[in-house]
Every structure is written in structure tokens, then in C-alpha cells.
Amino acid sequence: MATEIFVNPNPFNHIINIEINCADRDDCIILLADLQNSKIVRILGAGLSKGVNKIAIEDLHSLETGNYHLDIKNTDGESLYATKLFKE
């Protein structure tokens, strides 16, 4: 599936940009969780094309300042990429 995944900026304010380079077409689930409150604040599904896919998670300005966890999973629930992000 994904050969390279890039996430920026970190820290973020109102948007998170995700770039996923795929060898084949596939689907994924993107989860953004608030670590302090232990809850998922954004979840979205993405149909990925072969090549570079750019996804933006927007309108994050209303989230509280703090630590967040971003997880990208395949449709089987297997984690493809996980990172911690900080909201300014």
C-alpha cells in the first residue's frame, strides 16, 4: 500500500497536511485523537490513487491546545502510520 507518508506542520494550528505515496489504489482511515481527553476528534476515510495523494484535515482552530495522536490505518484496521502532533 503506502510507501511513504509525510505529515506537516507540527505543531499545527488550523490544518494538517498529509501526503501519502501509494504503489497501488487503496483505501485508508485517518484518525485524529485528543490525548488529554482520550477521544477521537476527527475521523475520515480516503480513497487513495496510485502515486501521490494529498489530504488536508481542516478547520482545527477550535481544538484545544495540547497533544494529539494521528493514526492512519488500512481498511483491515492495521496501523500504517502513527505520530504525535502538538496543537498551538
N, CA, C and O atoms as CSV, one atom per row, in Angstrom:
chain,resi,resn,atom,element,x,y,z
A,1,MET,N,N,0.821,-1.187,0.000
A,1,MET,CA,C,0.000,0.000,0.000
A,1,MET,C,C,0.863,1.249,0.000
A,1,MET,O,O,1.524,1.538,-0.998
A,2,ALA,N,N,0.874,1.995,1.095
A,2,ALA,CA,C,1.628,3.252,1.161
A,2,ALA,C,C,3.121,2.969,1.273
A,2,ALA,O,O,3.554,2.130,2.064
A,3,THR,N,N,3.896,3.686,0.466
A,3,THR,CA,C,5.337,3.531,0.530
A,3,THR,C,C,5.978,4.657,1.333
A,3,THR,O,O,7.016,4.462,1.966
A,4,GLU,N,N,5.354,5.844,1.306
A,4,GLU,CA,C,5.859,6.987,2.065
A,4,GLU,C,C,4.683,7.806,2.559
A,4,GLU,O,O,3.705,8.008,1.839
A,5,ILE,N,N,4.786,8.281,3.806
A,5,ILE,CA,C,3.754,9.148,4.363
A,5,ILE,C,C,4.443,10.319,5.044
A,5,ILE,O,O,5.356,10.138,5.849
A,6,PHE,N,N,3.988,11.533,4.708
A,6,PHE,CA,C,4.521,12.757,5.309
A,6,PHE,C,C,3.358,13.535,5.923
A,6,PHE,O,O,2.290,13.647,5.320
A,7,VAL,N,N,3.573,14.074,7.131
A,7,VAL,CA,C,2.561,14.862,7.829
A,7,VAL,C,C,3.202,16.163,8.282
A,7,VAL,O,O,4.283,16.148,8.871
A,8,ASN,N,N,2.540,17.303,8.012
A,8,ASN,CA,C,3.040,18.596,8.471
A,8,ASN,C,C,1.882,19.581,8.538
A,8,ASN,O,O,0.849,19.320,7.921
A,9,PRO,N,N,1.989,20.671,9.235
A,9,PRO,CA,C,3.098,21.058,10.106
A,9,PRO,C,C,2.944,20.422,11.493
A,9,PRO,O,O,1.875,19.922,11.845
A,10,ASN,N,N,3.989,20.452,12.241
A,10,ASN,CA,C,3.968,20.016,13.636
A,10,ASN,C,C,4.906,20.929,14.410
A,10,ASN,O,O,6.123,20.816,14.269
A,11,PRO,N,N,4.373,21.828,15.221
A,11,PRO,CA,C,2.986,21.915,15.675
A,11,PRO,C,C,2.057,22.483,14.612
A,11,PRO,O,O,2.492,23.175,13.691
A,12,PHE,N,N,0.747,22.174,14.758
A,12,PHE,CA,C,-0.255,22.668,13.821
A,12,PHE,C,C,-1.152,23.691,14.511
A,12,PHE,O,O,-1.176,23.786,15.738
A,13,ASN,N,N,-1.883,24.449,13.709
A,13,ASN,CA,C,-2.822,25.418,14.255
A,13,ASN,C,C,-4.234,25.120,13.759
A,13,ASN,O,O,-5.110,24.787,14.556
A,14,HIS,N,N,-4.464,25.237,12.455
A,14,HIS,CA,C,-5.810,25.038,11.928
A,14,HIS,C,C,-5.894,24.002,10.812
A,14,HIS,O,O,-6.988,23.697,10.337
A,15,ILE,N,N,-4.761,23.458,10.389
A,15,ILE,CA,C,-4.769,22.488,9.292
A,15,ILE,C,C,-3.606,21.503,9.456
A,15,ILE,O,O,-2.522,21.857,9.920
A,16,ILE,N,N,-3.872,20.260,9.060
A,16,ILE,CA,C,-2.822,19.237,8.993
A,16,ILE,C,C,-2.807,18.731,7.553
A,16,ILE,O,O,-3.844,18.340,7.017
A,17,ASN,N,N,-1.641,18.739,6.935
A,17,ASN,CA,C,-1.477,18.249,5.568
A,17,ASN,C,C,-0.844,16.860,5.608
A,17,ASN,O,O,0.154,16.634,6.293
A,18,ILE,N,N,-1.435,15.949,4.870
A,18,ILE,CA,C,-0.940,14.573,4.797
A,18,ILE,C,C,-0.657,14.251,3.342
A,18,ILE,O,O,-1.477,14.515,2.464
A,19,GLU,N,N,0.512,13.678,3.096
A,19,GLU,CA,C,0.875,13.237,1.753
A,19,GLU,C,C,1.184,11.750,1.823
A,19,GLU,O,O,2.063,11.324,2.572
A,20,ILE,N,N,0.456,10.964,1.038
A,20,ILE,CA,C,0.614,9.511,1.033
A,20,ILE,C,C,0.983,9.069,-0.377
A,20,ILE,O,O,0.238,9.313,-1.326
A,21,ASN,N,N,2.120,8.426,-0.506
A,21,ASN,CA,C,2.569,7.899,-1.793
A,21,ASN,C,C,2.248,6.410,-1.819
A,21,ASN,O,O,2.756,5.646,-0.998
A,22,CYS,N,N,1.400,5.997,-2.765
A,22,CYS,CA,C,0.933,4.606,-2.829
A,22,CYS,C,C,1.429,3.899,-4.081
A,22,CYS,O,O,1.515,4.491,-5.157
A,23,ALA,N,N,1.748,2.636,-3.920
A,23,ALA,CA,C,2.144,1.806,-5.052
A,23,ALA,C,C,0.922,1.371,-5.857
A,23,ALA,O,O,1.021,1.155,-7.065
A,24,ASP,N,N,-0.235,1.241,-5.193
A,24,ASP,CA,C,-1.480,0.818,-5.831
A,24,ASP,C,C,-2.655,1.601,-5.248
A,24,ASP,O,O,-2.509,2.308,-4.251
A,25,ARG,N,N,-3.809,1.467,-5.874
A,25,ARG,CA,C,-5.031,2.067,-5.326
A,25,ARG,C,C,-5.405,1.344,-4.041
A,25,ARG,O,O,-5.265,0.125,-3.940
A,26,ASP,N,N,-5.884,2.109,-3.055
A,26,ASP,CA,C,-6.278,1.509,-1.783
A,26,ASP,C,C,-7.146,2.497,-1.019
A,26,ASP,O,O,-7.331,3.634,-1.455
A,27,ASP,N,N,-7.668,2.076,0.095
A,27,ASP,CA,C,-8.450,2.934,0.979
A,27,ASP,C,C,-7.774,2.985,2.344
A,27,ASP,O,O,-7.078,2.051,2.744
A,28,CYS,N,N,-7.989,4.087,3.049
A,28,CYS,CA,C,-7.438,4.195,4.395
A,28,CYS,C,C,-8.399,4.972,5.284
A,28,CYS,O,O,-9.309,5.647,4.802
A,29,ILE,N,N,-8.182,4.864,6.578
A,29,ILE,CA,C,-8.944,5.588,7.589
A,29,ILE,C,C,-7.954,6.445,8.366
A,29,ILE,O,O,-6.910,5.958,8.799
A,30,ILE,N,N,-8.284,7.723,8.541
A,30,ILE,CA,C,-7.408,8.655,9.250
A,30,ILE,C,C,-8.113,9.084,10.532
A,30,ILE,O,O,-9.242,9.572,10.497
A,31,LEU,N,N,-7.435,8.897,11.666
A,31,LEU,CA,C,-7.984,9.236,12.972
A,31,LEU,C,C,-7.112,10.275,13.639
A,31,LEU,O,O,-5.889,10.142,13.657
A,32,LEU,N,N,-7.729,11.314,14.190
A,32,LEU,CA,C,-7.024,12.311,14.987
A,32,LEU,C,C,-7.648,12.281,16.371
A,32,LEU,O,O,-8.843,12.535,16.524
A,33,ALA,N,N,-6.838,11.971,17.382
A,33,ALA,CA,C,-7.341,11.823,18.744
A,33,ALA,C,C,-6.688,12.823,19.680
A,33,ALA,O,O,-5.491,13.095,19.583
A,34,ASP,N,N,-7.488,13.368,20.589
A,34,ASP,CA,C,-7.031,14.261,21.641
A,34,ASP,C,C,-6.499,13.384,22.773
A,34,ASP,O,O,-7.265,12.649,23.396
A,35,LEU,N,N,-5.197,13.453,23.043
A,35,LEU,CA,C,-4.597,12.587,24.057
A,35,LEU,C,C,-5.016,12.971,25.477
A,35,LEU,O,O,-5.125,12.100,26.341
A,36,GLN,N,N,-5.247,14.238,25.727
A,36,GLN,CA,C,-5.614,14.679,27.073
A,36,GLN,C,C,-7.018,14.207,27.453
A,36,GLN,O,O,-7.251,13.786,28.586
A,37,ASN,N,N,-7.941,14.278,26.511
A,37,ASN,CA,C,-9.322,13.891,26.796
A,37,ASN,C,C,-9.661,12.480,26.333
A,37,ASN,O,O,-10.796,12.033,26.496
A,38,SER,N,N,-8.694,11.774,25.759
A,38,SER,CA,C,-8.861,10.397,25.289
A,38,SER,C,C,-10.095,10.229,24.396
A,38,SER,O,O,-10.918,9.339,24.613
A,39,LYS,N,N,-10.207,11.109,23.378
A,39,LYS,CA,C,-11.328,10.968,22.454
A,39,LYS,C,C,-10.887,11.297,21.035
A,39,LYS,O,O,-9.962,12.080,20.819
A,40,ILE,N,N,-11.562,10.689,20.084
A,40,ILE,CA,C,-11.306,10.949,18.671
A,40,ILE,C,C,-12.019,12.240,18.298
A,40,ILE,O,O,-13.220,12.384,18.528
A,41,VAL,N,N,-11.270,13.183,17.718
A,41,VAL,CA,C,-11.847,14.475,17.345
A,41,VAL,C,C,-12.116,14.576,15.844
A,41,VAL,O,O,-12.935,15.394,15.425
A,42,ARG,N,N,-11.455,13.773,15.041
A,42,ARG,CA,C,-11.705,13.729,13.595
A,42,ARG,C,C,-11.478,12.293,13.112
A,42,ARG,O,O,-10.555,11.608,13.553
A,43,ILE,N,N,-12.333,11.866,12.208
A,43,ILE,CA,C,-12.155,10.577,11.548
A,43,ILE,C,C,-12.611,10.756,10.105
A,43,ILE,O,O,-13.663,11.339,9.843
A,44,LEU,N,N,-11.818,10.255,9.185
A,44,LEU,CA,C,-12.220,10.331,7.792
A,44,LEU,C,C,-11.654,9.165,7.011
A,44,LEU,O,O,-10.591,8.630,7.327
A,45,GLY,N,N,-12.383,8.790,5.994
A,45,GLY,CA,C,-11.938,7.750,5.093
A,45,GLY,C,C,-11.425,8.396,3.811
A,45,GLY,O,O,-11.922,9.439,3.386
A,46,ALA,N,N,-10.437,7.772,3.210
A,46,ALA,CA,C,-9.865,8.324,1.985
A,46,ALA,C,C,-9.627,7.199,0.982
A,46,ALA,O,O,-9.042,6.166,1.306
A,47,GLY,N,N,-10.092,7.426,-0.232
A,47,GLY,CA,C,-9.776,6.534,-1.336
A,47,GLY,C,C,-8.482,7.021,-1.966
A,47,GLY,O,O,-8.404,8.154,-2.439
A,48,LEU,N,N,-7.486,6.181,-1.972
A,48,LEU,CA,C,-6.159,6.572,-2.449
A,48,LEU,C,C,-5.907,6.048,-3.856
A,48,LEU,O,O,-6.235,4.908,-4.183
A,49,SER,N,N,-5.320,6.901,-4.674
A,49,SER,CA,C,-4.923,6.534,-6.028
A,49,SER,C,C,-3.467,6.075,-6.035
A,49,SER,O,O,-2.730,6.324,-5.080
A,50,LYS,N,N,-3.061,5.419,-7.088
A,50,LYS,CA,C,-1.653,5.087,-7.269
A,50,LYS,C,C,-0.895,6.396,-7.445
A,50,LYS,O,O,-1.318,7.256,-8.218
A,51,GLY,N,N,0.225,6.557,-6.735
A,51,GLY,CA,C,1.010,7.775,-6.804
A,51,GLY,C,C,0.827,8.616,-5.552
A,51,GLY,O,O,0.543,8.091,-4.476
A,52,VAL,N,N,0.992,9.921,-5.699
A,52,VAL,CA,C,0.944,10.838,-4.550
A,52,VAL,C,C,-0.490,11.297,-4.302
A,52,VAL,O,O,-1.174,11.755,-5.217
A,53,ASN,N,N,-0.933,11.167,-3.053
A,53,ASN,CA,C,-2.256,11.603,-2.611
A,53,ASN,C,C,-2.075,12.661,-1.544
A,53,ASN,O,O,-1.332,12.455,-0.584
A,54,LYS,N,N,-2.747,13.796,-1.699
A,54,LYS,CA,C,-2.657,14.872,-0.718
A,54,LYS,C,C,-4.011,15.037,-0.036
A,54,LYS,O,O,-5.040,15.199,-0.692
A,55,ILE,N,N,-3.987,14.991,1.291
A,55,ILE,CA,C,-5.195,15.082,2.094
A,55,ILE,C,C,-4.984,16.176,3.132
A,55,ILE,O,O,-3.926,16.242,3.758
A,56,ALA,N,N,-5.975,17.027,3.316
A,56,ALA,CA,C,-5.896,18.079,4.330
A,56,ALA,C,C,-6.999,17.871,5.349
A,56,ALA,O,O,-8.159,17.666,4.992
A,57,ILE,N,N,-6.630,17.925,6.620
A,57,ILE,CA,C,-7.617,17.952,7.701
A,57,ILE,C,C,-7.706,19.410,8.110
A,57,ILE,O,O,-6.759,19.965,8.668
A,58,GLU,N,N,-8.853,20.033,7.831
A,58,GLU,CA,C,-9.000,21.470,8.004
A,58,GLU,C,C,-9.918,21.804,9.185
A,58,GLU,O,O,-10.496,20.926,9.826
A,59,ASP,N,N,-10.023,23.109,9.443
A,59,ASP,CA,C,-10.913,23.638,10.489
A,59,ASP,C,C,-10.590,23.083,11.871
A,59,ASP,O,O,-11.486,22.685,12.616
A,60,LEU,N,N,-9.312,23.060,12.202
A,60,LEU,CA,C,-8.878,22.551,13.505
A,60,LEU,C,C,-8.641,23.660,14.522
A,60,LEU,O,O,-8.198,23.391,15.638
A,61,HIS,N,N,-8.934,24.912,14.147
A,61,HIS,CA,C,-8.675,26.048,15.029
A,61,HIS,C,C,-9.465,25.979,16.329
A,61,HIS,O,O,-9.047,26.574,17.322
A,62,SER,N,N,-10.585,25.276,16.357
A,62,SER,CA,C,-11.401,25.200,17.569
A,62,SER,C,C,-10.901,24.151,18.571
A,62,SER,O,O,-11.382,24.103,19.703
A,63,LEU,N,N,-9.949,23.319,18.167
A,63,LEU,CA,C,-9.405,22.326,19.094
A,63,LEU,C,C,-8.570,23.002,20.171
A,63,LEU,O,O,-7.951,24.040,19.937
A,64,GLU,N,N,-8.563,22.399,21.350
A,64,GLU,CA,C,-7.772,22.925,22.447
A,64,GLU,C,C,-6.280,22.715,22.192
A,64,GLU,O,O,-5.883,21.758,21.527
A,65,THR,N,N,-5.461,23.618,22.729
A,65,THR,CA,C,-4.010,23.461,22.665
A,65,THR,C,C,-3.639,22.183,23.406
A,65,THR,O,O,-4.186,21.897,24.471
A,66,GLY,N,N,-2.715,21.419,22.846
A,66,GLY,CA,C,-2.282,20.195,23.521
A,66,GLY,C,C,-1.770,19.151,22.560
A,66,GLY,O,O,-1.502,19.432,21.391
A,67,ASN,N,N,-1.636,17.932,23.074
A,67,ASN,CA,C,-1.088,16.813,22.323
A,67,ASN,C,C,-2.188,15.986,21.672
A,67,ASN,O,O,-3.227,15.703,22.270
A,68,TYR,N,N,-1.924,15.609,20.427
A,68,TYR,CA,C,-2.863,14.812,19.643
A,68,TYR,C,C,-2.121,13.633,19.013
A,68,TYR,O,O,-0.905,13.672,18.823
A,69,HIS,N,N,-2.870,12.603,18.699
A,69,HIS,CA,C,-2.299,11.415,18.064
A,69,HIS,C,C,-2.981,11.238,16.707
A,69,HIS,O,O,-4.208,11.190,16.621
A,70,LEU,N,N,-2.172,11.143,15.652
A,70,LEU,CA,C,-2.676,10.901,14.304
A,70,LEU,C,C,-2.342,9.467,13.928
A,70,LEU,O,O,-1.193,9.037,14.032
A,71,ASP,N,N,-3.359,8.731,13.487
A,71,ASP,CA,C,-3.171,7.332,13.097
A,71,ASP,C,C,-3.805,7.122,11.735
A,71,ASP,O,O,-4.956,7.496,11.513
A,72,ILE,N,N,-3.054,6.525,10.830
A,72,ILE,CA,C,-3.558,6.187,9.501
A,72,ILE,C,C,-3.589,4.666,9.423
A,72,ILE,O,O,-2.566,4.004,9.599
A,73,LYS,N,N,-4.779,4.117,9.158
A,73,LYS,CA,C,-4.966,2.662,9.150
A,73,LYS,C,C,-5.482,2.203,7.796
A,73,LYS,O,O,-6.129,2.958,7.071
A,74,ASN,N,N,-5.185,0.955,7.470
A,74,ASN,CA,C,-5.798,0.379,6.273
A,74,ASN,C,C,-7.204,-0.086,6.632
A,74,ASN,O,O,-7.603,0.003,7.793
A,75,THR,N,N,-7.948,-0.574,5.669
A,75,THR,CA,C,-9.338,-0.962,5.920
A,75,THR,C,C,-9.462,-2.193,6.811
A,75,THR,O,O,-10.551,-2.493,7.300
A,76,ASP,N,N,-8.358,-2.912,7.029
A,76,ASP,CA,C,-8.354,-4.044,7.962
A,76,ASP,C,C,-8.084,-3.587,9.390
A,76,ASP,O,O,-8.104,-4.406,10.309
A,77,GLY,N,N,-7.830,-2.284,9.597
A,77,GLY,CA,C,-7.558,-1.751,10.925
A,77,GLY,C,C,-6.090,-1.774,11.314
A,77,GLY,O,O,-5.738,-1.414,12.437
A,78,GLU,N,N,-5.238,-2.192,10.398
A,78,GLU,CA,C,-3.797,-2.240,10.665
A,78,GLU,C,C,-3.199,-0.839,10.529
A,78,GLU,O,O,-3.432,-0.154,9.533
A,79,SER,N,N,-2.435,-0.423,11.525
A,79,SER,CA,C,-1.835,0.909,11.507
A,79,SER,C,C,-0.720,0.976,10.472
A,79,SER,O,O,0.196,0.153,10.470
A,80,LEU,N,N,-0.816,1.983,9.581
A,80,LEU,CA,C,0.208,2.202,8.553
A,80,LEU,C,C,1.172,3.291,8.974
A,80,LEU,O,O,2.331,3.307,8.559
A,81,TYR,N,N,0.676,4.217,9.814
A,81,TYR,CA,C,1.482,5.364,10.219
A,81,TYR,C,C,0.845,5.937,11.474
A,81,TYR,O,O,-0.376,6.066,11.558
A,82,ALA,N,N,1.677,6.277,12.446
A,82,ALA,CA,C,1.187,6.909,13.673
A,82,ALA,C,C,2.214,7.917,14.145
A,82,ALA,O,O,3.419,7.674,14.082
A,83,THR,N,N,1.720,9.058,14.622
A,83,THR,CA,C,2.610,10.086,15.140
A,83,THR,C,C,1.870,10.959,16.142
A,83,THR,O,O,0.641,11.026,16.132
A,84,LYS,N,N,2.618,11.617,16.997
A,84,LYS,CA,C,2.049,12.600,17.913
A,84,LYS,C,C,2.229,13.978,17.303
A,84,LYS,O,O,3.265,14.281,16.711
A,85,LEU,N,N,1.204,14.808,17.455
A,85,LEU,CA,C,1.231,16.181,16.969
A,85,LEU,C,C,0.868,17.114,18.110
A,85,LEU,O,O,0.174,16.716,19.046
A,86,PHE,N,N,1.331,18.344,18.035
A,86,PHE,CA,C,1.011,19.342,19.038
A,86,PHE,C,C,0.189,20.448,18.406
A,86,PHE,O,O,0.557,20.973,17.355
A,87,LYS,N,N,-0.931,20.812,19.039
A,87,LYS,CA,C,-1.788,21.909,18.577
A,87,LYS,C,C,-1.390,23.161,19.320
A,87,LYS,O,O,-1.394,23.190,20.550
A,88,GLU,N,N,-1.038,24.218,18.559
A,88,GLU,CA,C,-0.658,25.508,19.147
A,88,GLU,C,C,-1.897,26.270,19.571
A,88,GLU,O,O,-1.791,27.382,20.089
